[in-house]
Amino acid sequence: MNLTLLQQSVLLTLTTEWQTPEQIAGQLPKAAENPSDVNQLLKDLMREGLIQANPVVFGLYRLTSLGTTIKTTELDEN
């Protein structure tokens, strides 16, 4: 799976706990200036099956089991 550097950064920032795009953007120096970029990255990662949106509370995201596996792999490579 080929992820951009920003996608990788968002993936590494996410956890299995629900987070808002603002919380995620606050942990990303480049994306913090424009949280709407984070929203697009989240959509891209959802299409890949790496993250999921909260079905009850709009605007919350977390890693899926596939996302956790990819995150662990990324951390092991770095």
mmCIF file of the N, C-alpha and C atoms, coordinates in Angstrom:
data_MODEL
# 
_entry.id   MODEL 
# 
loop_
_atom_site.group_PDB 
_atom_site.id 
_atom_site.type_symbol 
_atom_site.label_atom_id 
_atom_site.label_alt_id 
_atom_site.label_comp_id 
_atom_site.label_asym_id 
_atom_site.label_entity_id 
_atom_site.label_seq_id 
_atom_site.pdbx_PDB_ins_code 
_atom_site.Cartn_x 
_atom_site.Cartn_y 
_atom_site.Cartn_z 
_atom_site.occupancy 
_atom_site.B_iso_or_equiv 
_atom_site.pdbx_formal_charge 
_atom_site.auth_seq_id 
_atom_site.auth_comp_id 
_atom_site.auth_asym_id 
_atom_site.auth_atom_id 
_atom_site.pdbx_PDB_model_num 
ATOM 1   N N  . MET A 1 1  ? 0.841   -1.171 0.000  1.00 0.00 ? 1  MET A N  1 
ATOM 2   C CA . MET A 1 1  ? 0.000   0.000  0.000  1.00 0.00 ? 1  MET A CA 1 
ATOM 3   C C  . MET A 1 1  ? 0.890   1.238  0.000  1.00 0.00 ? 1  MET A C  1 
ATOM 4   N N  . ASN A 1 2  ? 0.661   2.121  -0.948 1.00 0.00 ? 2  ASN A N  1 
ATOM 5   C CA . ASN A 1 2  ? 1.461   3.333  -1.061 1.00 0.00 ? 2  ASN A CA 1 
ATOM 6   C C  . ASN A 1 2  ? 0.719   4.508  -0.450 1.00 0.00 ? 2  ASN A C  1 
ATOM 7   N N  . LEU A 1 3  ? 1.205   4.970  0.686  1.00 0.00 ? 3  LEU A N  1 
ATOM 8   C CA . LEU A 1 3  ? 0.620   6.114  1.368  1.00 0.00 ? 3  LEU A CA 1 
ATOM 9   C C  . LEU A 1 3  ? 1.531   7.315  1.219  1.00 0.00 ? 3  LEU A C  1 
ATOM 10  N N  . THR A 1 4  ? 0.935   8.503  1.078  1.00 0.00 ? 4  THR A N  1 
ATOM 11  C CA . THR A 1 4  ? 1.741   9.719  1.037  1.00 0.00 ? 4  THR A CA 1 
ATOM 12  C C  . THR A 1 4  ? 2.326   9.971  2.421  1.00 0.00 ? 4  THR A C  1 
ATOM 13  N N  . LEU A 1 5  ? 3.268   10.885 2.497  1.00 0.00 ? 5  LEU A N  1 
ATOM 14  C CA . LEU A 1 5  ? 3.869   11.203 3.797  1.00 0.00 ? 5  LEU A CA 1 
ATOM 15  C C  . LEU A 1 5  ? 2.835   11.744 4.772  1.00 0.00 ? 5  LEU A C  1 
ATOM 16  N N  . LEU A 1 6  ? 1.917   12.588 4.279  1.00 0.00 ? 6  LEU A N  1 
ATOM 17  C CA . LEU A 1 6  ? 0.882   13.107 5.175  1.00 0.00 ? 6  LEU A CA 1 
ATOM 18  C C  . LEU A 1 6  ? -0.080  12.018 5.614  1.00 0.00 ? 6  LEU A C  1 
ATOM 19  N N  . GLN A 1 7  ? -0.434  11.111 4.707  1.00 0.00 ? 7  GLN A N  1 
ATOM 20  C CA . GLN A 1 7  ? -1.291  9.991  5.087  1.00 0.00 ? 7  GLN A CA 1 
ATOM 21  C C  . GLN A 1 7  ? -0.607  9.143  6.145  1.00 0.00 ? 7  GLN A C  1 
ATOM 22  N N  . GLN A 1 8  ? 0.681   8.900  5.976  1.00 0.00 ? 8  GLN A N  1 
ATOM 23  C CA . GLN A 1 8  ? 1.432   8.134  6.967  1.00 0.00 ? 8  GLN A CA 1 
ATOM 24  C C  . GLN A 1 8  ? 1.438   8.862  8.311  1.00 0.00 ? 8  GLN A C  1 
ATOM 25  N N  . SER A 1 9  ? 1.614   10.177 8.278  1.00 0.00 ? 9  SER A N  1 
ATOM 26  C CA . SER A 1 9  ? 1.631   10.961 9.514  1.00 0.00 ? 9  SER A CA 1 
ATOM 27  C C  . SER A 1 9  ? 0.298   10.866 10.240 1.00 0.00 ? 9  SER A C  1 
ATOM 28  N N  . VAL A 1 10 ? -0.806  10.978 9.489  1.00 0.00 ? 10 VAL A N  1 
ATOM 29  C CA . VAL A 1 10 ? -2.132  10.881 10.101 1.00 0.00 ? 10 VAL A CA 1 
ATOM 30  C C  . VAL A 1 10 ? -2.330  9.484  10.669 1.00 0.00 ? 10 VAL A C  1 
ATOM 31  N N  . LEU A 1 11 ? -1.939  8.474  9.906  1.00 0.00 ? 11 LEU A N  1 
ATOM 32  C CA . LEU A 1 11 ? -2.088  7.093  10.364 1.00 0.00 ? 11 LEU A CA 1 
ATOM 33  C C  . LEU A 1 11 ? -1.312  6.865  11.657 1.00 0.00 ? 11 LEU A C  1 
ATOM 34  N N  . LEU A 1 12 ? -0.101  7.394  11.733 1.00 0.00 ? 12 LEU A N  1 
ATOM 35  C CA . LEU A 1 12 ? 0.720   7.211  12.931 1.00 0.00 ? 12 LEU A CA 1 
ATOM 36  C C  . LEU A 1 12 ? 0.176   8.002  14.117 1.00 0.00 ? 12 LEU A C  1 
ATOM 37  N N  . THR A 1 13 ? -0.566  9.072  13.854 1.00 0.00 ? 13 THR A N  1 
ATOM 38  C CA . THR A 1 13 ? -1.158  9.886  14.908 1.00 0.00 ? 13 THR A CA 1 
ATOM 39  C C  . THR A 1 13 ? -2.402  9.239  15.487 1.00 0.00 ? 13 THR A C  1 
ATOM 40  N N  . LEU A 1 14 ? -3.174  8.561  14.648 1.00 0.00 ? 14 LEU A N  1 
ATOM 41  C CA . LEU A 1 14 ? -4.423  7.950  15.092 1.00 0.00 ? 14 LEU A CA 1 
ATOM 42  C C  . LEU A 1 14 ? -4.184  6.782  16.034 1.00 0.00 ? 14 LEU A C  1 
ATOM 43  N N  . THR A 1 15 ? -5.173  6.546  16.878 1.00 0.00 ? 15 THR A N  1 
ATOM 44  C CA . THR A 1 15 ? -5.147  5.415  17.811 1.00 0.00 ? 15 THR A CA 1 
ATOM 45  C C  . THR A 1 15 ? -6.468  4.657  17.668 1.00 0.00 ? 15 THR A C  1 
ATOM 46  N N  . THR A 1 16 ? -6.686  3.707  18.536 1.00 0.00 ? 16 THR A N  1 
ATOM 47  C CA . THR A 1 16 ? -7.958  2.987  18.528 1.00 0.00 ? 16 THR A CA 1 
ATOM 48  C C  . THR A 1 16 ? -9.023  3.739  19.330 1.00 0.00 ? 16 THR A C  1 
ATOM 49  N N  . GLU A 1 17 ? -8.649  4.880  19.906 1.00 0.00 ? 17 GLU A N  1 
ATOM 50  C CA . GLU A 1 17 ? -9.604  5.744  20.611 1.00 0.00 ? 17 GLU A CA 1 
ATOM 51  C C  . GLU A 1 17 ? -10.174 6.745  19.608 1.00 0.00 ? 17 GLU A C  1 
ATOM 52  N N  . TRP A 1 18 ? -11.425 7.142  19.799 1.00 0.00 ? 18 TRP A N  1 
ATOM 53  C CA . TRP A 1 18 ? -12.061 8.108  18.906 1.00 0.00 ? 18 TRP A CA 1 
ATOM 54  C C  . TRP A 1 18 ? -11.391 9.470  19.032 1.00 0.00 ? 18 TRP A C  1 
ATOM 55  N N  . GLN A 1 19 ? -11.107 10.092 17.889 1.00 0.00 ? 19 GLN A N  1 
ATOM 56  C CA . GLN A 1 19 ? -10.477 11.411 17.856 1.00 0.00 ? 19 GLN A CA 1 
ATOM 57  C C  . GLN A 1 19 ? -11.168 12.279 16.805 1.00 0.00 ? 19 GLN A C  1 
ATOM 58  N N  . THR A 1 20 ? -11.156 13.597 17.033 1.00 0.00 ? 20 THR A N  1 
ATOM 59  C CA . THR A 1 20 ? -11.711 14.537 16.070 1.00 0.00 ? 20 THR A CA 1 
ATOM 60  C C  . THR A 1 20 ? -10.606 14.955 15.093 1.00 0.00 ? 20 THR A C  1 
ATOM 61  N N  . PRO A 1 21 ? -10.987 15.470 13.923 1.00 0.00 ? 21 PRO A N  1 
ATOM 62  C CA . PRO A 1 21 ? -9.969  15.985 13.000 1.00 0.00 ? 21 PRO A CA 1 
ATOM 63  C C  . PRO A 1 21 ? -9.116  17.088 13.616 1.00 0.00 ? 21 PRO A C  1 
ATOM 64  N N  . GLU A 1 22 ? -9.703  17.919 14.469 1.00 0.00 ? 22 GLU A N  1 
ATOM 65  C CA . GLU A 1 22 ? -8.933  18.975 15.137 1.00 0.00 ? 22 GLU A CA 1 
ATOM 66  C C  . GLU A 1 22 ? -7.863  18.392 16.053 1.00 0.00 ? 22 GLU A C  1 
ATOM 67  N N  . GLN A 1 23 ? -8.210  17.337 16.786 1.00 0.00 ? 23 GLN A N  1 
ATOM 68  C CA . GLN A 1 23 ? -7.229  16.691 17.667 1.00 0.00 ? 23 GLN A CA 1 
ATOM 69  C C  . GLN A 1 23 ? -6.085  16.115 16.831 1.00 0.00 ? 23 GLN A C  1 
ATOM 70  N N  . ILE A 1 24 ? -6.428  15.509 15.716 1.00 0.00 ? 24 ILE A N  1 
ATOM 71  C CA . ILE A 1 24 ? -5.425  14.913 14.847 1.00 0.00 ? 24 ILE A CA 1 
ATOM 72  C C  . ILE A 1 24 ? -4.547  16.006 14.249 1.00 0.00 ? 24 ILE A C  1 
ATOM 73  N N  . ALA A 1 25 ? -5.178  17.075 13.725 1.00 0.00 ? 25 ALA A N  1 
ATOM 74  C CA . ALA A 1 25 ? -4.437  18.181 13.121 1.00 0.00 ? 25 ALA A CA 1 
ATOM 75  C C  . ALA A 1 25 ? -3.497  18.829 14.126 1.00 0.00 ? 25 ALA A C  1 
ATOM 76  N N  . GLY A 1 26 ? -3.915  18.894 15.380 1.00 0.00 ? 26 GLY A N  1 
ATOM 77  C CA . GLY A 1 26 ? -3.079  19.496 16.417 1.00 0.00 ? 26 GLY A CA 1 
ATOM 78  C C  . GLY A 1 26 ? -1.797  18.733 16.675 1.00 0.00 ? 26 GLY A C  1 
ATOM 79  N N  . GLN A 1 27 ? -1.749  17.477 16.253 1.00 0.00 ? 27 GLN A N  1 
ATOM 80  C CA . GLN A 1 27 ? -0.556  16.658 16.443 1.00 0.00 ? 27 GLN A CA 1 
ATOM 81  C C  . GLN A 1 27 ? 0.318   16.624 15.194 1.00 0.00 ? 27 GLN A C  1 
ATOM 82  N N  . LEU A 1 28 ? -0.146  17.290 14.133 1.00 0.00 ? 28 LEU A N  1 
ATOM 83  C CA . LEU A 1 28 ? 0.584   17.305 12.864 1.00 0.00 ? 28 LEU A CA 1 
ATOM 84  C C  . LEU A 1 28 ? 1.023   18.725 12.538 1.00 0.00 ? 28 LEU A C  1 
ATOM 85  N N  . PRO A 1 29 ? 2.302   19.020 12.636 1.00 0.00 ? 29 PRO A N  1 
ATOM 86  C CA . PRO A 1 29 ? 2.754   20.396 12.403 1.00 0.00 ? 29 PRO A CA 1 
ATOM 87  C C  . PRO A 1 29 ? 2.333   20.957 11.035 1.00 0.00 ? 29 PRO A C  1 
ATOM 88  N N  . LYS A 1 30 ? 2.477   20.194 9.976  1.00 0.00 ? 30 LYS A N  1 
ATOM 89  C CA . LYS A 1 30 ? 2.123   20.683 8.643  1.00 0.00 ? 30 LYS A CA 1 
ATOM 90  C C  . LYS A 1 30 ? 0.624   20.871 8.495  1.00 0.00 ? 30 LYS A C  1 
ATOM 91  N N  . ALA A 1 31 ? -0.153  19.931 8.975  1.00 0.00 ? 31 ALA A N  1 
ATOM 92  C CA . ALA A 1 31 ? -1.598  19.953 8.781  1.00 0.00 ? 31 ALA A CA 1 
ATOM 93  C C  . ALA A 1 31 ? -2.300  20.877 9.756  1.00 0.00 ? 31 ALA A C  1 
ATOM 94  N N  . ALA A 1 32 ? -1.630  21.259 10.831 1.00 0.00 ? 32 ALA A N  1 
ATOM 95  C CA . ALA A 1 32 ? -2.278  22.086 11.842 1.00 0.00 ? 32 ALA A CA 1 
ATOM 96  C C  . ALA A 1 32 ? -2.733  23.424 11.269 1.00 0.00 ? 32 ALA A C  1 
ATOM 97  N N  . GLU A 1 33 ? -2.055  23.889 10.230 1.00 0.00 ? 33 GLU A N  1 
ATOM 98  C CA . GLU A 1 33 ? -2.422  25.153 9.620  1.00 0.00 ? 33 GLU A CA 1 
ATOM 99  C C  . GLU A 1 33 ? -3.743  25.045 8.862  1.00 0.00 ? 33 GLU A C  1 
ATOM 100 N N  . ASN A 1 34 ? -4.070  23.870 8.356  1.00 0.00 ? 34 ASN A N  1 
ATOM 101 C CA . ASN A 1 34 ? -5.270  23.710 7.547  1.00 0.00 ? 34 ASN A CA 1 
ATOM 102 C C  . ASN A 1 34 ? -5.973  22.391 7.888  1.00 0.00 ? 34 ASN A C  1 
ATOM 103 N N  . PRO A 1 35 ? -6.837  22.408 8.901  1.00 0.00 ? 35 PRO A N  1 
ATOM 104 C CA . PRO A 1 35 ? -7.521  21.170 9.299  1.00 0.00 ? 35 PRO A CA 1 
ATOM 105 C C  . PRO A 1 35 ? -8.369  20.542 8.199  1.00 0.00 ? 35 PRO A C  1 
ATOM 106 N N  . SER A 1 36 ? -8.787  21.323 7.190  1.00 0.00 ? 36 SER A N  1 
ATOM 107 C CA . SER A 1 36 ? -9.572  20.724 6.104  1.00 0.00 ? 36 SER A CA 1 
ATOM 108 C C  . SER A 1 36 ? -8.737  19.719 5.318  1.00 0.00 ? 36 SER A C  1 
ATOM 109 N N  . ASP A 1 37 ? -7.418  19.908 5.288  1.00 0.00 ? 37 ASP A N  1 
ATOM 110 C CA . ASP A 1 37 ? -6.544  18.916 4.648  1.00 0.00 ? 37 ASP A CA 1 
ATOM 111 C C  . ASP A 1 37 ? -6.619  17.594 5.395  1.00 0.00 ? 37 ASP A C  1 
ATOM 112 N N  . VAL A 1 38 ? -6.714  17.661 6.720  1.00 0.00 ? 38 VAL A N  1 
ATOM 113 C CA . VAL A 1 38 ? -6.820  16.450 7.529  1.00 0.00 ? 38 VAL A CA 1 
ATOM 114 C C  . VAL A 1 38 ? -8.109  15.710 7.186  1.00 0.00 ? 38 VAL A C  1 
ATOM 115 N N  . ASN A 1 39 ? -9.198  16.451 6.986  1.00 0.00 ? 39 ASN A N  1 
ATOM 116 C CA . ASN A 1 39 ? -10.464 15.811 6.622  1.00 0.00 ? 39 ASN A CA 1 
ATOM 117 C C  . ASN A 1 39 ? -10.324 15.001 5.339  1.00 0.00 ? 39 ASN A C  1 
ATOM 118 N N  . GLN A 1 40 ? -9.637  15.556 4.348  1.00 0.00 ? 40 GLN A N  1 
ATOM 119 C CA . GLN A 1 40 ? -9.446  14.834 3.091  1.00 0.00 ? 40 GLN A CA 1 
ATOM 120 C C  . GLN A 1 40 ? -8.579  13.600 3.301  1.00 0.00 ? 40 GLN A C  1 
ATOM 121 N N  . LEU A 1 41 ? -7.544  13.729 4.096  1.00 0.00 ? 41 LEU A N  1 
ATOM 122 C CA . LEU A 1 41 ? -6.681  12.583 4.396  1.00 0.00 ? 41 LEU A CA 1 
ATOM 123 C C  . LEU A 1 41 ? -7.461  11.490 5.113  1.00 0.00 ? 41 LEU A C  1 
ATOM 124 N N  . LEU A 1 42 ? -8.343  11.885 6.025  1.00 0.00 ? 42 LEU A N  1 
ATOM 125 C CA . LEU A 1 42 ? -9.165  10.906 6.737  1.00 0.00 ? 42 LEU A CA 1 
ATOM 126 C C  . LEU A 1 42 ? -10.078 10.166 5.760  1.00 0.00 ? 42 LEU A C  1 
ATOM 127 N N  . LYS A 1 43 ? -10.669 10.891 4.825  1.00 0.00 ? 43 LYS A N  1 
ATOM 128 C CA . LYS A 1 43 ? -11.524 10.251 3.809  1.00 0.00 ? 43 LYS A CA 1 
ATOM 129 C C  . LYS A 1 43 ? -10.724 9.251  2.991  1.00 0.00 ? 43 LYS A C  1 
ATOM 130 N N  . ASP A 1 44 ? -9.510  9.652  2.599  1.00 0.00 ? 44 ASP A N  1 
ATOM 131 C CA . ASP A 1 44 ? -8.658  8.749  1.811  1.00 0.00 ? 44 ASP A CA 1 
ATOM 132 C C  . ASP A 1 44 ? -8.329  7.484  2.601  1.00 0.00 ? 44 ASP A C  1 
ATOM 133 N N  . LEU A 1 45 ? -7.989  7.640  3.866  1.00 0.00 ? 45 LEU A N  1 
ATOM 134 C CA . LEU A 1 45 ? -7.643  6.485  4.705  1.00 0.00 ? 45 LEU A CA 1 
ATOM 135 C C  . LEU A 1 45 ? -8.859  5.601  4.975  1.00 0.00 ? 45 LEU A C  1 
ATOM 136 N N  . MET A 1 46 ? -10.044 6.221  5.039  1.00 0.00 ? 46 MET A N  1 
ATOM 137 C CA . MET A 1 46 ? -11.265 5.417  5.211  1.00 0.00 ? 46 MET A CA 1 
ATOM 138 C C  . MET A 1 46 ? -11.517 4.569  3.974  1.00 0.00 ? 46 MET A C  1 
ATOM 139 N N  . ARG A 1 47 ? -11.297 5.131  2.797  1.00 0.00 ? 47 ARG A N  1 
ATOM 140 C CA . ARG A 1 47 ? -11.470 4.358  1.553  1.00 0.00 ? 47 ARG A CA 1 
ATOM 141 C C  . ARG A 1 47 ? -10.534 3.156  1.507  1.00 0.00 ? 47 ARG A C  1 
ATOM 142 N N  . GLU A 1 48 ? -9.372  3.299  2.115  1.00 0.00 ? 48 GLU A N  1 
ATOM 143 C CA . GLU A 1 48 ? -8.399  2.209  2.157  1.00 0.00 ? 48 GLU A CA 1 
ATOM 144 C C  . GLU A 1 48 ? -8.724  1.188  3.243  1.00 0.00 ? 48 GLU A C  1 
ATOM 145 N N  . GLY A 1 49 ? -9.702  1.515  4.096  1.00 0.00 ? 49 GLY A N  1 
ATOM 146 C CA . GLY A 1 49 ? -10.091 0.604  5.172  1.00 0.00 ? 49 GLY A CA 1 
ATOM 147 C C  . GLY A 1 49 ? -9.188  0.673  6.390  1.00 0.00 ? 49 GLY A C  1 
ATOM 148 N N  . LEU A 1 50 ? -8.389  1.745  6.493  1.00 0.00 ? 50 LEU A N  1 
ATOM 149 C CA . LEU A 1 50 ? -7.442  1.862  7.597  1.00 0.00 ? 50 LEU A CA 1 
ATOM 150 C C  . LEU A 1 50 ? -8.031  2.542  8.821  1.00 0.00 ? 50 LEU A C  1 
ATOM 151 N N  . ILE A 1 51 ? -9.052  3.361  8.612  1.00 0.00 ? 51 ILE A N  1 
ATOM 152 C CA . ILE A 1 51 ? -9.722  4.021  9.720  1.00 0.00 ? 51 ILE A CA 1 
ATOM 153 C C  . ILE A 1 51 ? -11.230 3.903  9.534  1.00 0.00 ? 51 ILE A C  1 
ATOM 154 N N  . GLN A 1 52 ? -11.952 4.183  10.604 1.00 0.00 ? 52 GLN A N  1 
ATOM 155 C CA . GLN A 1 52 ? -13.400 4.152  10.524 1.00 0.00 ? 52 GLN A CA 1 
ATOM 156 C C  . GLN A 1 52 ? -13.964 5.389  11.201 1.00 0.00 ? 52 GLN A C  1 
ATOM 157 N N  . ALA A 1 53 ? -15.130 5.815  10.717 1.00 0.00 ? 53 ALA A N  1 
ATOM 158 C CA . ALA A 1 53 ? -15.846 6.925  11.332 1.00 0.00 ? 53 ALA A CA 1 
ATOM 159 C C  . ALA A 1 53 ? -16.818 6.363  12.352 1.00 0.00 ? 53 ALA A C  1 
ATOM 160 N N  . ASN A 1 54 ? -17.042 7.115  13.406 1.00 0.00 ? 54 ASN A N  1 
ATOM 161 C CA . ASN A 1 54 ? -17.993 6.711  14.432 1.00 0.00 ? 54 ASN A CA 1 
ATOM 162 C C  . ASN A 1 54 ? -19.399 6.739  13.834 1.00 0.00 ? 54 ASN A C  1 
ATOM 163 N N  . PRO A 1 55 ? -20.125 5.627  13.900 1.00 0.00 ? 55 PRO A N  1 
ATOM 164 C CA . PRO A 1 55 ? -21.459 5.587  13.299 1.00 0.00 ? 55 PRO A CA 1 
ATOM 165 C C  . PRO A 1 55 ? -22.515 6.352  14.095 1.00 0.00 ? 55 PRO A C  1 
ATOM 166 N N  . VAL A 1 56 ? -22.211 6.719  15.332 1.00 0.00 ? 56 VAL A N  1 
ATOM 167 C CA . VAL A 1 56 ? -23.185 7.395  16.184 1.00 0.00 ? 56 VAL A CA 1 
ATOM 168 C C  . VAL A 1 56 ? -22.877 8.886  16.317 1.00 0.00 ? 56 VAL A C  1 
ATOM 169 N N  . VAL A 1 57 ? -21.615 9.219  16.519 1.00 0.00 ? 57 VAL A N  1 
ATOM 170 C CA . VAL A 1 57 ? -21.203 10.603 16.732 1.00 0.00 ? 57 VAL A CA 1 
ATOM 171 C C  . VAL A 1 57 ? -20.400 11.069 15.516 1.00 0.00 ? 57 VAL A C  1 
ATOM 172 N N  . PHE A 1 58 ? -20.960 12.008 14.773 1.00 0.00 ? 58 PHE A N  1 
ATOM 173 C CA . PHE A 1 58 ? -20.318 12.526 13.577 1.00 0.00 ? 58 PHE A CA 1 
ATOM 174 C C  . PHE A 1 58 ? -18.995 13.210 13.914 1.00 0.00 ? 58 PHE A C  1 
ATOM 175 N N  . GLY A 1 59 ? -17.972 12.981 13.088 1.00 0.00 ? 59 GLY A N  1 
ATOM 176 C CA . GLY A 1 59 ? -16.705 13.675 13.234 1.00 0.00 ? 59 GLY A CA 1 
ATOM 177 C C  . GLY A 1 59 ? -15.703 13.026 14.160 1.00 0.00 ? 59 GLY A C  1 
ATOM 178 N N  . LEU A 1 60 ? -15.881 11.748 14.459 1.00 0.00 ? 60 LEU A N  1 
ATOM 179 C CA . LEU A 1 60 ? -14.903 11.025 15.271 1.00 0.00 ? 60 LEU A CA 1 
ATOM 180 C C  . LEU A 1 60 ? -14.350 9.868  14.457 1.00 0.00 ? 60 LEU A C  1 
ATOM 181 N N  . TYR A 1 61 ? -13.050 9.662  14.554 1.00 0.00 ? 61 TYR A N  1 
ATOM 182 C CA . TYR A 1 61 ? -12.368 8.638  13.764 1.00 0.00 ? 61 TYR A CA 1 
ATOM 183 C C  . TYR A 1 61 ? -11.417 7.841  14.635 1.00 0.00 ? 61 TYR A C  1 
ATOM 184 N N  . ARG A 1 62 ? -11.170 6.593  14.225 1.00 0.00 ? 62 ARG A N  1 
ATOM 185 C CA . ARG A 1 62 ? -10.176 5.756  14.903 1.00 0.00 ? 62 ARG A CA 1 
ATOM 186 C C  . ARG A 1 62 ? -9.653  4.723  13.913 1.00 0.00 ? 62 ARG A C  1 
ATOM 187 N N  . LEU A 1 63 ? -8.570  4.061  14.310 1.00 0.00 ? 63 LEU A N  1 
ATOM 188 C CA . LEU A 1 63 ? -7.972  3.018  13.483 1.00 0.00 ? 63 LEU A CA 1 
ATOM 189 C C  . LEU A 1 63 ? -8.849  1.773  13.444 1.00 0.00 ? 63 LEU A C  1 
ATOM 190 N N  . THR A 1 64 ? -8.830  1.091  12.310 1.00 0.00 ? 64 THR A N  1 
ATOM 191 C CA . THR A 1 64 ? -9.423  -0.236 12.212 1.00 0.00 ? 64 THR A CA 1 
ATOM 192 C C  . THR A 1 64 ? -8.327  -1.240 12.562 1.00 0.00 ? 64 THR A C  1 
ATOM 193 N N  . SER A 1 65 ? -8.663  -2.510 12.586 1.00 0.00 ? 65 SER A N  1 
ATOM 194 C CA . SER A 1 65 ? -7.626  -3.517 12.862 1.00 0.00 ? 65 SER A CA 1 
ATOM 195 C C  . SER A 1 65 ? -6.589  -3.520 11.739 1.00 0.00 ? 65 SER A C  1 
ATOM 196 N N  . LEU A 1 66 ? -7.011  -3.316 10.496 1.00 0.00 ? 66 LEU A N  1 
ATOM 197 C CA . LEU A 1 66 ? -6.051  -3.223 9.387  1.00 0.00 ? 66 LEU A CA 1 
ATOM 198 C C  . LEU A 1 66 ? -5.160  -2.001 9.568  1.00 0.00 ? 66 LEU A C  1 
ATOM 199 N N  . GLY A 1 67 ? -5.755  -0.881 9.960  1.00 0.00 ? 67 GLY A N  1 
ATOM 200 C CA . GLY A 1 67 ? -4.984  0.333  10.200 1.00 0.00 ? 67 GLY A CA 1 
ATOM 201 C C  . GLY A 1 67 ? -3.965  0.150  11.304 1.00 0.00 ? 67 GLY A C  1 
ATOM 202 N N  . THR A 1 68 ? -4.346  -0.556 12.355 1.00 0.00 ? 68 THR A N  1 
ATOM 203 C CA . THR A 1 68 ? -3.422  -0.834 13.453 1.00 0.00 ? 68 THR A CA 1 
ATOM 204 C C  . THR A 1 68 ? -2.257  -1.684 12.967 1.00 0.00 ? 68 THR A C  1 
ATOM 205 N N  . THR A 1 69 ? -2.544  -2.675 12.132 1.00 0.00 ? 69 THR A N  1 
ATOM 206 C CA . THR A 1 69 ? -1.492  -3.535 11.583 1.00 0.00 ? 69 THR A CA 1 
ATOM 207 C C  . THR A 1 69 ? -0.540  -2.724 10.717 1.00 0.00 ? 69 THR A C  1 
ATOM 208 N N  . ILE A 1 70 ? -1.089  -1.883 9.840  1.00 0.00 ? 70 ILE A N  1 
ATOM 209 C CA . ILE A 1 70 ? -0.256  -1.053 8.954  1.00 0.00 ? 70 ILE A CA 1 
ATOM 210 C C  . ILE A 1 70 ? 0.568   -0.074 9.789  1.00 0.00 ? 70 ILE A C  1 
ATOM 211 N N  . LYS A 1 71 ? -0.051  0.524  10.806 1.00 0.00 ? 71 LYS A N  1 
ATOM 212 C CA . LYS A 1 71 ? 0.660   1.459  11.683 1.00 0.00 ? 71 LYS A CA 1 
ATOM 213 C C  . LYS A 1 71 ? 1.838   0.758  12.357 1.00 0.00 ? 71 LYS A C  1 
ATOM 214 N N  . THR A 1 72 ? 1.612   -0.424 12.864 1.00 0.00 ? 72 THR A N  1 
ATOM 215 C CA . THR A 1 72 ? 2.672   -1.189 13.515 1.00 0.00 ? 72 THR A CA 1 
ATOM 216 C C  . THR A 1 72 ? 3.799   -1.497 12.529 1.00 0.00 ? 72 THR A C  1 
ATOM 217 N N  . THR A 1 73 ? 3.431   -1.855 11.315 1.00 0.00 ? 73 THR A N  1 
ATOM 218 C CA . THR A 1 73 ? 4.427   -2.123 10.275 1.00 0.00 ? 73 THR A CA 1 
ATOM 219 C C  . THR A 1 73 ? 5.231   -0.877 9.970  1.00 0.00 ? 73 THR A C  1 
ATOM 220 N N  . GLU A 1 74 ? 4.556   0.262  9.835  1.00 0.00 ? 74 GLU A N  1 
ATOM 221 C CA . GLU A 1 74 ? 5.236   1.535  9.561  1.00 0.00 ? 74 GLU A CA 1 
ATOM 222 C C  . GLU A 1 74 ? 6.210   1.877  10.688 1.00 0.00 ? 74 GLU A C  1 
ATOM 223 N N  . LEU A 1 75 ? 5.790   1.683  11.932 1.00 0.00 ? 75 LEU A N  1 
ATOM 224 C CA . LEU A 1 75 ? 6.656   1.979  13.064 1.00 0.00 ? 75 LEU A CA 1 
ATOM 225 C C  . LEU A 1 75 ? 7.867   1.071  13.091 1.00 0.00 ? 75 LEU A C  1 
ATOM 226 N N  . ASP A 1 76 ? 7.679   -0.208 12.720 1.00 0.00 ? 76 ASP A N  1 
ATOM 227 C CA . ASP A 1 76 ? 8.786   -1.152 12.708 1.00 0.00 ? 76 ASP A CA 1 
ATOM 228 C C  . ASP A 1 76 ? 9.811   -0.796 11.637 1.00 0.00 ? 76 ASP A C  1 
ATOM 229 N N  . GLU A 1 77 ? 9.340   -0.231 10.520 1.00 0.00 ? 77 GLU A N  1 
ATOM 230 C CA . GLU A 1 77 ? 10.242  0.117  9.417  1.00 0.00 ? 77 GLU A CA 1 
ATOM 231 C C  . GLU A 1 77 ? 11.044  1.373  9.737  1.00 0.00 ? 77 GLU A C  1 
ATOM 232 N N  . ASN A 1 78 ? 10.512  2.232  10.604 1.00 0.00 ? 78 ASN A N  1 
ATOM 233 C CA . ASN A 1 78 ? 11.197  3.508  10.906 1.00 0.00 ? 78 ASN A CA 1 
ATOM 234 C C  . ASN A 1 78 ? 12.007  3.384  12.109 1.00 0.00 ? 78 ASN A C  1 
# 
